[in-house]
């Protein structure tokens, strides 16, 4: 669907994603009461290059509902795959804060 030609395994993986995972991902609703009641610090991560995408909008809505500022990470919503070193550097900084 994206990025041109795919090898057969990529096509199978993509098909599985759309058939079995996407629906659950887009229909899941977090329990805001439970999340608000935790003493743990919650960080909502967003890829800097994901602006306006579904993952960005959903993450920003969750952050707003919890009253926290989203934390930006390098790349898009798969920045941890595309540039793991920059992602890890940012993640370490967030975890130390």
PEVEN-V544001 format. One line per field, one symbol per residue. phi: phi as a letter, one per 30 degrees, with the letter a starting at -180 (. if undefined). psi: psi as a letter, one per 20 degrees, with the letter a starting at -180 (. if undefined). burial: I if it has 9 or more other C-alpha atoms within 8 Angstrom, else O. A space follows every 10 residues. Layout:
BEGIN
phi=???
psi=???
burial=???
END
This chain:
BEGIN
phi=.ciidbdedd ddddeeeddc cdedddcdbd dddddddddd dccccbdecc eidedddddd ddeddcibdd cdbdicdbed cdbddddddd ddddddd
psi=gqjbqqrhgh ggggggghhh hgghgiipoq nhgghhiqiq pppoppphjj pirghggggh gggghikqpq ppqqabikhh ghmhghghgg gggghh.
burial=OOOOOOOOOO IOOOOIIIOO IIIOOOOOOO OOOOIOOOOO OOOIIIIIOI OOOOIIIOII OIIIOIOIOI OOIIIIIOII OOIIOOIIOI IOOOOOO
END
